Amino acid sequence: MTVELKGVIMNTSLMKELADVAKDVALQQGILMRIQETPNSSELVTYAPFTLFPTPVPKAVFLQALAVQTHYNTLVDKISQDPDFLEEALASTIAVDDFTGRLFRIHQQILKEGRSQSIVLGLNRSDYMLDQRNNGLSSLKQIEINTFAASFGGLSSRTPDVHRQILKMAGRLEESQRILDNDPAAGLARAVAKAWELYGSERAVVMFLVEESQRNIFDQRYIEYELWKRNIPTKRKRFDDVCEKGSLDQDKRLFVDGQEVAVVYFRNGYMPQNYPSEKTWEARLMMERSLAVKCPDISTHLAGTKKVQQVLAKPGVLEKFFPDKPQVVEQIRATFAGLYTLDIGPEGDKTVAMALAAPDQFVLKPQREGGGNNIYGSEICQVLQGVKESTERTAYILMDKIHPAPVQNCLLRRDAPLQISNCLSELGVFGVYVRQGKDTVMNDCVGHLLRTKSSEHSDGGVAAGVAVLDNPLLV
């Protein structure tokens, strides 16, 4: 049997040979995850799932995504400093969404007490898909911006060499040289290091706040190792550790287990289930009140909500944040997909009617992160029919469904058969910024992430077990 993939005619034995080599290279490069059945065992690991071949991405839209990232960094930071905007944008959502409401109350308490720390650290990832137009051209459309625990900066720093090797073995030497170097882990660590340095205590640690069970630990470890290279000490702690062994001194310095914390890097705390008890919420409040630099702080966490994303798409809103920069407004707005409010009133009623009339044209999004939360197709009708007359509908926003062109590829997963699938890809761009008071100390784009999934799946990322890691092949 022969197949054609990426313009390469190959028989199944060659494809199997390439897949076997690719898996070995991935293991050699450290593209690893712990095994699902034993996520706490450091003895059992496998390769993180990835594509056999890189995916073609138009060079123009790729460069567009990189170019707009520093503007998105600035936008997120400006939103986090605008309490009136956040309150107005989230008013309807916090009334019906308990989780967002709870976060907002912490935000209000910090505003009332006054922020303890003037240093702000942002590690963001803006995610896009390429919308295929009728004329065959692709346009870049933002799915969301992640201001909290933006993952895969570590593993995506290791994937380029895998696809370079496979393309060489497939006789595609010229293409192998077009795989870009990519090292988000170093860029993310550089920003954390700058915040640690500005904090000004060599004894203080960078605390990674992590889940009890973490399959994706190696992705985080690469950032830790980059910090250790700079002689910056790191510690991994859980919410329980902060609850039991955390305290503030009279200067609001945060201590956990007797160690001063310079930076809290949240890799946990973005979903309701991350807060199983009142003590967990108290720990989050204590960290927010502390002198430690938070990544993200509570205001930046709220700036990344879906409701804020929808409000930003309204006419005239971006101009408020960039009053003298029409070109920046244009660059950002060009990446917006259609976003619609479900607030109570004529505009929200119009959105409901539009979604019920053509559910396949839209995605219904709750205020949740982590993949696997969005609602599609007939399920949109079920949800909206249940809440259309109720304020409960304001817990969601509606977004135009993006239609990328499918590409054939082979998704390599542990214990999965080797087969060719129609695939869709999502491009993420990592951005970092550090601000001290009114001074922006750093604002950079530090790398990219391509994730690919079978077109049969509507939603879900790598950590959710649906998408796999990939590399862009610029065309």
N, C-alpha and C positions, 0 to 999 in steps of 0.2 A: 504494500500500500504506500502511495506517495501523497504528500500534501504540499500546498503552497502557503507559506507563512512569511509575511514581511517581504514578499517578492522572492523568497528563497524556496526553490523546489527541494524537498527533502523526503527521504523515506522514513518510516517510523523508527527504524533502528538507529538512524542518525539523530533523530529527535530525542530518543531515549538516551543516547550517548551524551548529547549536549545537556540534557536535564540532569544526568548523574554528575557531570562535571560542574554544572552550575551550583548544585547543592553542596558539593565539596568546597567550591570557592567561597560560597556564602558562609559555610562553617569556618573556613580558614580566616575569613575577614571579620568574623565575630558578629555576623548578622543573626543574632540569637534571641530566642524566647524560651522561657521555661515551659515545660510540658503541661498542658491543661489539667491532666489528671493529678499532677503533683506540683501545683504552682509554688509551693514553699520549699521544694527540694532543690538545692543547688547542684545536686548530682545529675539530674535529668534535664537536658536541654535539647532543643531542636532548632533548625533554621527558622527564622521568621519567614512567613510565606512571601513569595515574590514572583514576578513574571519571568518567563524564559527569555523573552526579548524585550528591548526597550520600546517605548511607544512613540511614534512620530508626533511631534508637537510643532505647530507653525512658529517659526522664530519670532515673528513680529508680536504675536500675542504673549509669548513667553517673556520677551523683553518689556512689554507693556506691564505685565504683572510685577516684574522686578522694580520697574521705574516708579510705580504708584505706591510701593510699600512704605517708604518713609513718610509719605503724606498720610497714609492710614495710621502710622504710628503717632503722628502729630494729632490727628483727629481724635483717636482714642484718648490721648493724654488731655486734650482740651475738654472733651466731654467729662472726664473724671474730675475736672476742676470746676465744673459748672453745675452746682447743686440744684439750681432752679430748673435747668433743662432736664436733669435726671428725674426730678420730682414730677415735672409735668409729663415727660415721656412715659414714665412708669406708673402714673396714678391709677389708670384703669386695671393694669396687670396686677399690681400689688394688692388690690382689693379682692381678687379672686384666686391668686396663685400664692399659696401659703409659703412656699420655699423662697420665691423672689421677695415676698413681703418680709420674711424674717431677715433676709440679707439687707433689705432696705432699712429696717429698723436699726441694725448695727451701723450702717452708713450714717443714719441720722444722729445716733449717739456719739459717733466719732466727731461729726461736725459740731455738735453741741459742746463737747469737751475740748475740741481743738486738736488738730493732728499733731502727734508727738514728733513725727519725723518728716523733714522737708525733702528727703531723698526719695525719688520715685523710680522704680525699676519695672520696665515692661518687656515681656518676652511674648510676642504675638505670632499668630500664623493666620494669614488670610487665605481662604480656600475658594477656588474657582472651578467652573467647568466651561468648556468651549461650546457655545450655542451655535449649532450648524444652521446657517441661513439658507434660504431657497437658492441663492446664487452660488452656493458651494463654499463661501467664505465662512470662517469661524469668528465669533466675537466672544470676548472674555467677559464672563458674568460671575459675580461673587455669590458664593453659597452662604458664607458666614465669615466672621472674624472671631478667632479664638483668643481671648485675652487671659485664659486660665488653663494651665497645664497643657499647653500646645505640645503635642508629642511627636516622636519620630525624628527629632533633630539629630539624635545619636545614631540610630540605625541607618538613616538616609545618608549619613556621612560615609558609610561603608559600602553602599551598593554600586557606585560607578564601576569599580574594578570587576565586578561579576559580569556585567553586560559587555564590558570591553573584551573580556576573555571569550565569552560565548560568540560574539560577533567575529572575532578573529578565527575561531575554530570553524565558523560557518562560512569562512571565506569572504567576510565583509570588513576588510582591514580599514578602508576609508571611513566607513560608518563608525567603527570602533574608536577612531580618533575624534569623532564628533560628540562622544559622551562627555559631558561637562564635569570638571572637578566640582565637588560640592561638599562643604564642611560646616553645616549649621551648628554642630556641637561646639566647635571652637568659637563661633560667633556668639552663641548663646552664653557660653562660659565667660567670654570677654566682657559682656555686659554685667553679668553677676559679679565678676571680679572687680569691675569699676565701682559698683554699689558697695561692695565689701570694703574696698579701699577708702571710699568717701566716708563710710561709717567710722573708720579710724581706730579700730582696736585689733591688733594682730592676734590677740588671744581668742577673739570671738569667732564663731563658726558660721558657715552657711548650713542652715538646716533644711534638708529636703523633707517636706511633710508628705508621707507616703501611705498607701493602703497597707492593710495587714497582709494581704496576699497580692503579689505583684508579678504576673507573668512577664510583663514588659520591663523588667528591672534593668536589662542591659542597655536599653535606650537611655535610661537615666544615668547609668554608670559612666557612659562616655563623657557626659557633662561633668560629673564628679571628677573623673580622671583629669580632665582639662584644668579643673580648678586646683587639684593637687599638684599638677605640673608647675603651677604658680605659687606653690606652698601655701595655698588657702585651705584650711581644714574644713571638711564637710562631715555632717552627721545625718543619718537617716532616722527620722522619728515618726511615730504614729500619733493620731489624735489622742489615743489613750495615754501615751507618754507625756504629752503636754498637759492633759487633765490631771495626771497623778503627780508629775514632777516639775511642772511649769510654774513660774512665779515672776512677778514684776518687783523690782526694787524701788526705792523712793524716787529715782530718776527715770522710772518706767523702762529701765533696761530689762530685756526678757532673758530669763535663765531657765534652761530645761536640763534637769539632772545635773545641776551645779555648773553648767557651762553657759557663758553668755552667747546669745544668738545675734549676729549682725544682720543676716538676711534670712527671711523665711521664704523658701521657694515652694509654693503650693503645687504638689502633684496629686493632691487629693482634696476634696471639699467642694466639688462642682455639682454634685447630685444630692437629692434629698436623703438617699440611703447612706451617704457619707456622714450623716449627723443622726446616729441612732438614739442619742440621749440628750437630755438638757445639758449635761456636762460637756458634751462635744460643742454645743453652741457657745457655752461659756468659755471654752478654750479658744474658739475662733475670735470671740470678742476680746479676750485677753491679748491675743497676738496682734489684733488690729489696734489696740490701745497702746501697744508697746513702742519702744524706740527702734525696734528692729525694722529694717527695710522689708516691705512685704511685696511679693511678686505673685499675683497682683494684690494691690490693696483693695479694700472693699469697694471703693468708687470705680476702680478700673474693672473689677469683676462685673459690676452692674452695667458698665459701658459696653460690655460684650454681649448683652442680652439680645434676643431676637427682636423684642419690642423696640429697643433703641435702633436696631438696624432698619426696621420698618419706618420709624419716625424720620430717620435721616434721609430717606428717599422722598419725603414730601417736598414740594417746591419751596425754595427759599431757605431751607434749614441748613444746608451745607454752607451757604453764604454767610450765615451767622458766625460760623467758626473760622472762615477764611474770607473776611470782608474785603480785603484788598488783593485777593489772589484768584481772579476768575479762571486762570489756566489750571490751578490746582483743583478747583471745584469741578471743572470740566473733566479732568483726568479721573477723579474719583467717581463722578456720576456716570461716566462711560462704562464703568464696571457693574453698575446696579442692574439687577433684574427687576421686573415689576414686583412691588411689595405693597400690600393692601391691609388696611386696618380692619379689625373686627369689633371695634368699640361700638357701644350702643349709640344709635342715631342713624340718620339717613345714609351716611357714607358706609358704615359697617353693614347696614341692611343690604346695600348694593353689592358689597363684597360677598355676603352670604349667598345672594341670588346668583351671582356670577359663578361662584364655586359649585353650587348645586346644579347649575345648567351645564357645566362642562368640567367635571371633576378631574378628568385626565389631563387638563391643561395646567393644573396647579399642584402645589405641595402645601399641606397644612402643618405649621410648625409650632410645637409648644415651647415654653421657655426652659429647654433642657439641653445639656451638652452630653458628649460621650458616644454619639452615634446610635442609630437604631430607634430614634424617638419620633421621626417624622411620619406623616400620614399621607397616603396616596390613594388615588382612584376611588372606587366605590366606598372605601372606608371613610373618605372625607365626607361623603353624604351621610353615612351613619352617625358620625360624630357631630356634624353641624345640625342635622335634624334634631338631635338630642339637646343641643344648647342654643339653637338659633334665637329663641325668645328670652334667653337668660344672660345675665352678666358673665356667666361662666365662659362664654365664647371669647371674652377679652383676654383669656389666658393664652390664646393662640394668635399667630399672624398668618396671612396667606401670601404665598409667593408664586410667581410664574414658574412653571416647570421648565427646566433647561433641557434642550435636546442635543446632546453631543453625538457626533458621528461614531458608530461602533467600529472597533478595530479588532481583527482576530489576533489572539495571543494564547499562550499556554500558561495557566496559573499553577505554580508549583507549591503544593501544600503537603505536609506530612500525611502519609497514608491515603492520599487522594490519587485517583487514576490520572494518567497522563493523557489529557485531551485538549483539543482546541476549542476555545469559547469565543463568542462575540463579547467584547469587553468595552467598558466605558471608564474613562479616567478623570481624576480630579487633581488639580494642581494646587499645592499649598506653597506659600512664600513666607519665610520666617523674617520677622522684623524685631529689632531690639531698640530700646531707648532708655536713657538714664537722665533724669532731671534733678537738679538740686535747687530748691527754691524756684526762682523764675528762670534759671539758666539751664538750657538743654546742653548736657555734657556729651551725649552720644545719641545718634539717631541713624541707624544703619539697616540695610537689607543684608541678611547674612546667609541666605541659601534657600533651597527649595525642597519640596517633597512631592513626588508623583505617586498617587495610589490608584490602583486599577481593580475593577471588580467585574464579574460576569454581568451582562446586561439583564439577566433574569432577576437580579437583586435591585430593589429601589434604593435602599438605605443601608448605612453601616460602614464603619471604617475597619482598619486593620485590627485594632484592639478588640473590636466587636466580632471579629472572625469572618468578615465578609470581603473586605478589600485586601489587596496584597501590595507590597512595595514594588516600585517600578522606577525607571529613569526616563527622562525625556530625550528623544533623539530629534534634535532641531532640524526642521526641513524648510 
